[in-house]
Amino acid sequence: MQIGCHGLVWTGEYDPAGIRHAVASTAAAGFDLVEFPLMDPATFDATTARAALDEHGVAASGSLGLAPETDISSGDPQAAHAGEELLLRAVDALAEMGARHLCGIVYSAMQKYMQPATPEGVATSQQVIGRVADHAAAAGIQLSLEVTNRYESNVLNTARQAREFAAAVARGNVRVHLDSYHMNIEETDMVTPVLETAGELGYVHIGESHRGYLGTGNVDFDGLFRALHHIGYDGPVVFESFSSAVVSPSLTRTLGIWRNLWEDGADLGAHANRFIRDRVHANATIAHH
């Protein structure tokens, strides 16, 4: 299991200096992996990232959320084509830096929709994801579909929907991505979604109910980590939290960060690393009970 941290805990600037800072901060906090935000993969300096990762002994993954103009579920052929090109560029950037995971809201725009997804839009999304997955497979990269809340997508809001979507795509490197923040809004509990996706789960985000310090909200982390242990999950477990002290004004608006629960990313990250590893370790002792 790789314990990681989302890069927006460290910096909102992903020029070469920002990339190096994010990787160094990830290593200093004790994490194994940094998740790079790849909102513009065409300008992301994968060469600098690869050098920094090698220097600090840290692995990487990448995530993004599509925009309305790249929404592959919209029914707009032009947007679907633009979204597919964006996802292919993201895969290529990850391959260049030696990463093995692309995750996030890669199947629709990251926005609040005013109507349900259409069957035609979902089918187009599945077709695009299938082609991107084929490209990714050649580089040994896995696509993980993040299950998000109803205010950030209208396509995948539950683990069951994601499992069915992935089954329709029918590619071995297309997996389900669960996120405790979104699960806490949409699912009945923290255990059932993990058990339901035991054979498909490929990526996990750990976030508190208010996106602040872990353990200070109402997410049932004990149940979540017990379920992950029960199914023998061994993929990335990545801490995610946002503050307008770090992220850009546009992303602040998209994510609804109307109040900041932290200012010091270094302290927040170090706390999250200890919190996650303590629960992984505690559950490993169950075999001795």
C-alpha positions, 0 to 999 in steps of 0.5 A: 500500500502506498500512502500519499498526499494530494499536491494541492496540500503543498502548493497551487503553483505547478511550474518547475519550482512548484513541482519540486516543492510539492515533491520535497514536501511530500517526502519530508512529511513521510508520504510514499506518493504525491498526486499531481493535479494535471488540469493542464497536462500539456504544460506540466513539466514531466521532466522536472517531475521525474527528476524530483521524484527520483531525487526524493524517492517518491512515487507519483500519480495524477488527477484531474477533473474535466471542464464543460468544454472537455466534458466527454459525457455532454453529448457534444462531439466537439467537447468529447473530442477535446476531452479525449485529447486532454486525457491522452495528454495526461496519460503521456505526461504520467508515462514520462514521469514514470507514474502508474495512476490517472484518477479523478473526474475523468468521465464528466465535467467537475461541476454541478449539473442541472439535469441527470446524465443522459444514457447517450452521454454516459455511453459516449463517456464509456467509449472515450474512457475505453480508448484512453484506457487502451492508450494507457495500458501500453504505458502500464497506467491504470485509470481510476474513476472517482466516485464524487458527490452530486454537486460535482458530477451527475454520472458517478455518485455511488460505488455501485454506479462506478462498478457498473460503468467500469464493467461496461468499459470492460478494460482491465486497467479501468478501476473504481476510485473511492473518496471518503469525503464524497462517500460521506455525502452519498453512501449509506456507510463507509464499509459497504461501498468498499466491500461492493467494489472489492474486485474493482477498487484501484484508488482511495482518497482520504478526506474529512467531512469538512476537508480539514484535519483528519479525525476532526469531522464525522467520517467513520475512518475506523469503518473505512480502514477496517473494510480496506483491510478486510478486502486486502486492498493494496493500492494507493491511499491518498490524503486530500484537502483544500484551502484557498491559502493554497489553491487558485481562486477558480478552483476555490470557487469550483470546490466551494472553499468558503472558509479555510480550516488550515493554513499550514500545509506542512503541519496538516500533511504530517498529521494526515500521514500519521493518522493514516499509517496508525489506522493501517497499522492498527488493522494489521494487528487484527490477524493476531486477535 
